[in-house]
Amino acid sequence: MTTQLAEALEGYPLYSQDGKGKEAVCRAVFALGAVRWFILEGNREDNDVILFGIVVGLMEDEYGYVSLNELSDVELDLSAQGLGQSGAKPPVARSCG
């Protein structure tokens, strides 16, 4: 976990924003092509970080959990379009509002 992500999640452990609905605060954003993971909270667990947020830009927008290790393995293969492969970009710690 980067220092930037650790600072963004400080004070926002899992379930800390439960029930806030639209008042929940986005703590970090991961981007891959047109797909965005808006991270609301997270906890370090052993050698990983479990994150909760919403993913936008796939077949359906969806709230759920993702591990940082899992997210770092996501790749987009655009070789057929002549663009090669791309991985998820590092998080941008910022408010979603």
C-alpha angles and dihedrals in degrees: 000000000000122000088244093056092044090053092046092053095044107121092012107090120164113296093015092117096037110142096015094110111180090001092068113117121232110229103183141002128215117195133198115168106306092339119101130188109203105200117209102174144346149180133213111240118183106302095346142059121231111214132192124203147102127290116211128189102042124101088291133009108248141183115219152111127290131173119233090232090053092048092049089058095056113113134180114214111207095158091122088060092048093251101106124214129322134190131209112286120237114274121274106216105217142120117272091218 
